[in-house]
Amino acid sequence: HPAEIELGLERAGGVWSNLAGERSKPFTITIAGTNGKGSTATFLERILISAGYRVGCYSSPHLISYNERVRLQAMPVSNEQLCDAFQEIDCARDVISLSYFEFGTLAALQIFSQTAVDIQILEVGLGGRLDAVNIIDADISIITSIGIDHCDWLGDSREEIGFEKAGIFRPLKAAISGEPDLPDTVIKKAEEIGALLKQVGVDFNYSLQESSWNWESKSRQFKTLPLLKLEGEQQLRNASVALAAIEALPAYLSVDEEAIRTGLSSARLSGRIQWLDNEHKILLDVSHNPESAKVLAQYLQKRKTKGAVFALFSFMADKDIEEILAVMNPVVDNWYWIPLVEVARAADKKQIEMAFSSCKLQQPESHFSDLAEGLAAARKKAEPADCIVVFGSFYLASKLLELVNFTDELSEQALSQV
């Protein structure tokens, strides 16, 4: 396809019709949102697997391997499964051109169909209404949050962005919102088509206790739920949204409380406020827009570290860099810019310098050739009480995980070699 991104359902929908024919689709949960999609999908995935169902989960982007995007029973599918699916799609598309994301979406749908999953969880790539994922009618739709991001594609107001995300709603089907301040466009869309809208703070809620948390809706409640392995208070909201979706499941997809507790306890996801060593020296977060940066900043503020914070960062050129800097600057003592020269969308040195100047901030250290060099410099300068935060883009997160040969948890030995 000539464009990296081109929203629309005709191309992917046409090819899927050729592929799927009269096959029935699995029960489908579609997740849109500015932030929190991946975490919410992971909570749902783990809970449903714990309940005994065969679950497919499609998410993006990946951190290390493309296979991460397509999971069966929480495990990435094989190269062979992906290549077979791609070949089938290539044959079915005939003269229809497909974008990178459309190819990936169709591959996930094909694999889930062929492996007869009970439930498929589909994460929207961009927006919702015109995203390739939306060629499938959702049985439950979720909007995790609504913030200003991807303005070139979705509009520059929450009302416009909300309208795009609400495009995944379907008539008479559950529509779950984790956004406490819903734009009118979302509410109006639900009313127009008769979607069954449930909103956090209105139809369901959660509360944090000292060593547990509670969830309740108008018809059900769970007390003393286990604290989550995913850090940050926003994860409670994501988990709460997942529980609202579980409550909306039809009777034939029953989930008991034990499965909920087991699933919540086992849910993990790389790159979300994740400490990469036992001594809490290096923190990785994929926050890449103002809303997710606020979450990271709040976490660092509440942690009340006595030492300094070194921020190693890269941003994409289309992000609101000034706003991200304004949010993070109160909790950052030393800024280290890491170039991503191989990423066409990445902000270059000039754009970074202009953003710092616009915010009236001292220019960041910017003489590093890559992340390894920047991380080594930060580790050399950092005192024992200091911490290093790597954030700003999925690309940078991926580089860090590759750099330290990430598997499940990083060892101090691996980090010491950087």
C-alpha positions as CSV (number, residue, x, y, z in Angstrom):
1,H,0.0,0.0,0.0
2,P,1.4,3.5,-0.8
3,A,0.6,5.0,2.5
4,E,1.8,3.9,5.9
5,I,-1.5,4.8,7.5
6,E,-4.8,5.2,5.6
7,L,-7.9,4.8,7.6
8,G,-11.0,3.1,6.1
9,L,-12.8,-0.2,6.2
10,E,-13.3,-1.0,2.5
11,R,-9.9,-2.6,1.8
12,A,-9.7,-4.8,4.9
13,G,-13.4,-5.5,4.8
14,G,-13.3,-6.6,1.2
15,V,-10.4,-9.0,1.8
16,W,-11.9,-10.4,5.0
17,S,-15.1,-11.2,3.1
18,N,-13.1,-13.2,0.6
19,L,-11.3,-15.0,3.4
20,A,-14.0,-15.6,6.0
21,G,-16.9,-16.4,3.7
22,E,-19.8,-17.7,5.9
23,R,-17.7,-18.5,8.9
24,S,-19.2,-17.4,12.2
25,K,-17.0,-15.1,14.2
26,P,-15.9,-15.6,17.8
27,F,-17.4,-13.5,20.6
28,T,-15.6,-10.2,20.1
29,I,-14.5,-7.6,22.6
30,T,-13.1,-4.5,20.8
31,I,-11.0,-1.9,22.8
32,A,-10.4,1.7,21.8
33,G,-8.9,4.5,23.8
34,T,-6.0,7.0,24.0
35,N,-4.3,5.1,26.7
36,G,-4.9,1.8,28.7
37,K,-5.9,-0.4,25.8
38,G,-3.1,-2.9,26.2
39,S,-3.5,-3.2,30.0
40,T,-7.3,-3.6,29.8
41,A,-6.9,-6.3,27.1
42,T,-4.3,-8.1,29.3
43,F,-6.7,-8.1,32.3
44,L,-9.5,-9.5,30.2
45,E,-7.3,-12.0,28.5
46,R,-6.0,-13.4,31.8
47,I,-9.4,-13.5,33.5
48,L,-11.1,-15.3,30.5
49,I,-8.2,-17.8,30.2
50,S,-8.5,-18.5,34.0
51,A,-12.2,-19.1,33.4
52,G,-11.4,-21.9,31.0
53,Y,-12.0,-20.2,27.7
54,R,-9.8,-20.3,24.6
55,V,-8.8,-16.6,24.0
56,G,-7.2,-14.8,21.1
57,C,-5.8,-11.3,21.7
58,Y,-4.7,-8.8,19.1
59,S,-2.8,-5.7,20.2
60,S,-0.2,-3.2,19.0
61,P,2.5,-2.1,18.8
62,H,4.9,-4.8,19.8
63,L,8.1,-4.2,21.8
64,I,10.5,-7.0,20.7
65,S,8.9,-9.4,18.3
66,Y,6.0,-8.9,15.9
67,N,4.5,-12.1,17.2
68,E,3.6,-10.3,20.4
69,R,0.7,-8.7,18.5
70,V,-1.2,-11.9,18.0
71,R,-1.6,-14.1,21.1
72,L,-3.3,-17.4,21.8
73,Q,-3.8,-18.3,25.4
74,A,-1.6,-15.3,26.3
75,M,1.3,-16.7,24.2
76,P,2.6,-15.2,20.9
77,V,1.7,-17.2,17.9
78,S,4.5,-18.9,15.9
79,N,6.3,-17.5,12.8
80,E,4.7,-20.3,10.8
81,Q,1.2,-19.4,11.8
82,L,1.8,-15.7,10.9
83,C,3.4,-16.5,7.6
84,D,0.7,-18.9,6.6
85,A,-1.9,-16.3,7.4
86,F,-0.1,-13.6,5.5
87,Q,0.1,-15.9,2.5
88,E,-3.6,-16.6,2.6
89,I,-4.3,-12.9,2.9
90,D,-2.0,-12.1,-0.1
91,C,-3.9,-14.6,-2.2
92,A,-7.3,-13.4,-1.1
93,R,-6.6,-9.7,-1.6
94,D,-6.2,-10.0,-5.4
95,V,-5.5,-6.4,-6.5
96,I,-6.5,-4.8,-3.2
97,S,-3.6,-3.0,-1.6
98,L,-3.3,-3.3,2.2
99,S,-1.4,-1.3,4.8
100,Y,0.9,-2.8,7.3
101,F,-1.7,-2.6,10.0
102,E,-4.5,-4.0,7.8
103,F,-2.3,-7.0,6.9
104,G,-1.6,-7.6,10.6
105,T,-5.3,-7.2,11.6
106,L,-6.4,-9.7,9.0
107,A,-3.7,-12.2,10.0
108,A,-4.9,-12.0,13.6
109,L,-8.6,-12.5,12.6
110,Q,-7.6,-15.4,10.3
111,I,-5.6,-17.2,13.0
112,F,-8.3,-16.7,15.6
113,S,-10.9,-18.1,13.2
114,Q,-8.8,-21.1,12.2
115,T,-8.0,-22.0,15.8
116,A,-11.6,-21.7,16.9
117,V,-11.1,-19.3,19.9
118,D,-14.1,-18.8,22.1
119,I,-13.4,-15.1,22.5
120,Q,-11.3,-12.6,20.6
121,I,-10.0,-9.4,22.1
122,L,-9.2,-6.8,19.4
123,E,-7.3,-3.6,20.2
124,V,-7.9,-0.7,17.9
125,G,-4.8,0.7,16.3
126,L,-5.9,4.3,15.6
127,G,-9.2,5.9,16.5
128,G,-11.9,3.3,16.0
129,R,-14.6,4.2,13.5
130,L,-12.3,3.7,10.5
131,D,-9.7,1.4,12.0
132,A,-9.3,-2.0,10.4
133,V,-10.4,-3.8,13.6
134,N,-13.8,-2.3,13.1
135,I,-14.6,-4.5,10.2
136,I,-15.7,-6.9,12.9
137,D,-18.9,-6.2,14.8
138,A,-18.1,-6.0,18.5
139,D,-20.2,-7.8,21.0
140,I,-18.7,-5.6,23.8
141,S,-17.1,-2.3,23.0
142,I,-14.7,-0.6,25.4
143,I,-13.3,3.0,25.4
144,T,-10.6,3.1,28.0
145,S,-9.8,6.8,28.0
146,I,-10.0,9.9,25.7
147,G,-7.2,12.3,25.4
148,I,-5.6,14.5,22.8
149,D,-3.4,12.4,20.5
150,H,-3.1,11.6,16.8
151,C,-4.7,14.9,16.0
152,D,-3.8,14.7,12.2
153,W,-6.1,11.7,11.9
154,L,-8.7,12.0,14.7
155,G,-9.2,15.8,15.2
156,D,-7.8,18.2,17.8
157,S,-10.6,18.2,20.3
158,R,-11.9,15.5,22.8
159,E,-15.3,15.8,21.1
160,E,-13.9,14.9,17.7
161,I,-11.7,12.1,19.1
162,G,-14.5,10.7,21.2
163,F,-16.7,10.6,18.1
164,E,-14.1,8.5,16.3
165,K,-13.6,6.1,19.2
166,A,-17.4,5.7,19.6
167,G,-17.5,4.3,16.1
168,I,-16.8,0.9,17.5
169,F,-20.2,0.8,19.3
170,R,-22.9,-1.5,18.0
171,P,-26.7,-1.3,18.5
172,L,-28.0,-3.1,21.6
173,K,-24.5,-4.2,22.6
174,A,-22.6,-3.3,25.7
175,A,-20.4,-0.2,25.5
176,I,-18.0,0.2,28.5
177,S,-16.3,3.5,29.2
178,G,-13.3,4.0,31.5
179,E,-13.3,7.7,30.7
180,P,-14.9,9.6,33.7
181,D,-15.3,12.8,31.6
182,L,-17.1,11.5,28.5
183,P,-17.5,13.9,25.6
184,D,-21.0,14.5,24.5
185,T,-20.3,12.9,21.1
186,V,-19.7,9.5,22.8
187,I,-23.0,9.7,24.8
188,K,-24.9,10.9,21.7
189,K,-23.5,8.0,19.6
190,A,-24.6,5.5,22.1
191,E,-28.0,7.0,22.3
192,E,-28.4,7.2,18.6
193,I,-27.7,3.5,17.9
194,G,-29.1,2.1,21.2
195,A,-25.7,0.9,22.6
196,L,-25.8,-0.1,26.2
197,L,-23.4,2.5,27.7
198,K,-21.8,1.8,31.1
199,Q,-19.5,4.5,32.5
200,V,-16.9,4.4,35.3
201,G,-18.1,6.5,38.2
202,V,-21.7,6.2,37.2
203,D,-22.6,2.6,36.5
204,F,-19.5,0.9,38.2
205,N,-16.7,2.1,40.4
206,Y,-13.7,0.9,42.3
207,S,-11.9,1.9,45.5
208,L,-8.3,1.2,46.7
209,Q,-7.8,-0.2,50.2
210,E,-4.5,-0.6,52.1
211,S,-3.8,-4.1,50.8
212,S,-6.6,-4.8,48.3
213,W,-9.2,-3.0,46.3
214,N,-13.0,-3.2,45.8
215,W,-15.2,-3.1,42.7
216,E,-18.9,-2.7,42.5
217,S,-21.7,-2.0,40.0
218,K,-25.4,-1.6,40.5
219,S,-25.9,-5.4,40.5
220,R,-22.6,-7.0,41.6
221,Q,-19.6,-6.3,43.8
222,F,-16.2,-7.8,44.6
223,K,-14.4,-7.1,47.9
224,T,-10.7,-7.4,48.8
225,L,-9.5,-8.0,45.3
226,P,-5.7,-8.7,45.0
227,L,-3.5,-5.7,44.3
228,L,-2.2,-5.7,40.7
229,K,1.2,-6.5,39.5
230,L,0.9,-3.6,37.0
231,E,1.8,-0.5,38.9
232,G,0.1,2.9,39.0
233,E,-3.4,3.8,40.1
234,Q,-4.6,4.1,36.5
235,Q,-4.3,0.3,36.3
236,L,-7.1,0.0,38.8
237,R,-9.3,1.9,36.4
238,N,-8.2,-0.4,33.6
239,A,-8.9,-3.5,35.6
240,S,-12.3,-2.0,36.7
241,V,-13.2,-1.5,33.0
242,A,-12.2,-5.1,32.4
243,L,-14.5,-6.3,35.2
244,A,-17.4,-4.2,33.8
245,A,-16.9,-6.0,30.5
246,I,-16.8,-9.4,32.3
247,E,-20.2,-8.4,33.9
248,A,-21.6,-7.7,30.4
249,L,-20.8,-11.1,29.1
250,P,-23.8,-13.3,28.1
251,A,-24.8,-16.1,30.4
252,Y,-23.2,-18.8,28.3
253,L,-19.8,-17.2,28.9
254,S,-19.8,-17.4,32.7
255,V,-16.8,-16.3,34.8
256,D,-16.6,-17.0,38.5
257,E,-14.9,-14.9,41.1
258,E,-12.0,-17.3,41.4
259,A,-11.2,-16.8,37.7
260,I,-11.4,-13.0,38.2
261,R,-9.0,-13.1,41.2
262,T,-6.6,-15.5,39.4
263,G,-6.6,-13.4,36.2
264,L,-6.1,-10.1,37.9
265,S,-3.2,-11.5,40.0
266,S,-1.4,-13.0,36.9
267,A,-1.8,-10.0,34.6
268,R,1.6,-8.5,33.5
269,L,2.6,-6.3,30.6
270,S,6.0,-5.1,29.7
271,G,6.7,-1.3,29.6
272,R,3.9,-0.1,31.8
273,I,5.6,1.6,34.8
274,Q,7.9,-1.3,35.1
275,W,10.9,-1.5,37.3
276,L,13.7,-3.4,35.5
277,D,15.8,-4.2,38.5
278,N,15.3,-5.3,42.1
279,E,16.8,-2.1,43.5
280,H,14.3,0.2,41.7
281,K,17.0,2.0,39.7
282,I,15.6,1.9,36.2
283,L,12.0,2.5,35.4
284,L,10.5,1.8,31.9
285,D,7.3,3.3,30.7
286,V,5.8,3.6,27.2
287,S,4.0,6.8,28.0
288,H,4.1,8.9,24.8
289,N,1.4,11.5,25.0
290,P,0.4,14.1,27.6
291,E,-2.2,11.9,29.3
292,S,0.1,9.0,29.8
293,A,2.9,11.3,30.9
294,K,0.6,12.7,33.6
295,V,0.2,9.2,35.0
296,L,3.9,8.6,35.0
297,A,4.6,12.0,36.7
298,Q,2.0,11.3,39.4
299,Y,3.6,7.9,40.0
300,L,7.0,9.5,40.5
301,Q,5.6,12.2,42.7
302,K,3.8,9.7,45.0
303,R,7.0,7.6,45.2
304,K,8.7,10.6,46.8
305,T,12.2,9.4,45.9
306,K,15.0,11.2,47.8
307,G,17.3,11.1,44.9
308,A,17.3,12.7,41.5
309,V,15.4,11.5,38.4
310,F,17.3,11.1,35.1
311,A,14.9,11.0,32.2
312,L,16.1,9.3,29.0
313,F,13.5,10.1,26.3
314,S,12.6,10.1,22.6
315,F,9.3,11.4,21.1
316,M,7.6,11.1,17.8
317,A,7.4,14.4,15.9
318,D,3.6,14.4,15.8
319,K,3.2,14.4,19.6
320,D,2.5,17.4,21.8
321,I,6.1,17.6,23.0
322,E,5.8,20.9,24.9
323,E,2.9,19.5,26.9
324,I,4.7,16.3,27.8
325,L,7.7,18.3,29.0
326,A,5.5,20.6,31.0
327,V,3.9,17.6,32.7
328,M,7.2,15.8,33.4
329,N,9.5,18.6,34.2
330,P,8.5,19.0,37.9
331,V,9.6,15.4,38.6
332,V,12.7,15.3,36.3
333,D,16.1,16.6,37.3
334,N,18.2,15.6,34.3
335,W,17.0,15.3,30.7
336,Y,18.9,13.0,28.3
337,W,17.6,13.0,24.7
338,I,18.1,9.7,22.8
339,P,18.0,10.0,18.9
340,L,16.0,7.4,17.0
341,V,17.6,8.1,13.6
342,E,16.1,5.0,12.0
343,V,12.5,6.0,12.9
344,A,11.1,8.4,10.3
345,R,8.4,9.7,12.6
346,A,10.8,10.5,15.4
347,A,11.4,14.2,16.5
348,D,14.9,15.3,15.5
349,K,17.4,17.3,17.6
350,K,16.2,20.7,16.3
351,Q,12.5,20.0,17.2
352,I,13.5,18.8,20.7
353,E,15.6,21.9,21.2
354,M,12.8,24.1,20.1
355,A,10.4,22.4,22.4
356,F,12.7,22.9,25.4
357,S,13.2,26.5,24.5
358,S,9.4,27.0,24.2
359,C,9.0,25.6,27.7
360,K,11.9,27.8,28.9
361,L,13.8,24.7,30.1
362,Q,17.5,24.1,30.1
363,Q,18.5,22.1,27.0
364,P,18.8,18.4,27.5
365,E,22.0,16.4,27.2
366,S,21.9,15.4,23.5
367,H,25.3,14.2,22.5
368,F,24.5,10.5,22.7
369,S,24.6,8.4,19.6
370,D,22.1,5.8,20.9
371,L,20.4,4.5,24.0
372,A,23.3,2.4,25.2
373,E,25.5,5.5,25.4
374,G,22.9,7.6,27.1
375,L,22.1,4.9,29.7
376,A,25.8,4.3,30.4
377,A,26.2,8.1,31.0
378,A,23.2,8.3,33.3
379,R,24.3,5.2,35.3
380,K,27.8,6.7,35.7
381,K,26.4,10.0,37.0
382,A,23.6,8.7,39.1
383,E,24.0,8.4,42.9
384,P,22.7,5.4,44.8
385,A,19.3,7.1,45.7
386,D,18.7,8.3,42.1
387,C,16.6,6.6,39.5
388,I,16.6,6.5,35.7
389,V,13.3,6.7,33.8
390,V,13.2,5.7,30.2
391,F,10.0,6.9,28.4
392,G,8.5,8.7,25.5
393,S,7.9,6.0,22.8
394,F,7.4,2.4,22.2
395,Y,10.5,2.4,20.0
396,L,12.7,3.5,22.8
397,A,11.1,1.0,25.2
398,S,11.9,-1.7,22.6
399,K,15.5,-0.6,22.4
400,L,15.9,-0.8,26.2
401,L,14.5,-4.3,26.4
402,E,16.7,-5.5,23.5
403,L,19.7,-3.8,25.1
404,V,19.5,-5.6,28.3
405,N,18.3,-8.9,26.8
406,F,15.0,-8.7,28.5
407,T,13.2,-12.0,29.2
408,D,10.9,-11.7,32.2
409,E,12.7,-9.7,34.8
410,L,16.1,-8.0,34.2
411,S,19.0,-9.2,36.2
412,E,21.4,-6.8,37.9
413,Q,24.2,-8.5,36.1
414,A,22.6,-7.7,32.7
415,L,22.1,-4.1,33.7
416,S,25.7,-3.7,35.0
417,Q,27.0,-4.6,31.5
418,V,25.3,-1.6,29.9
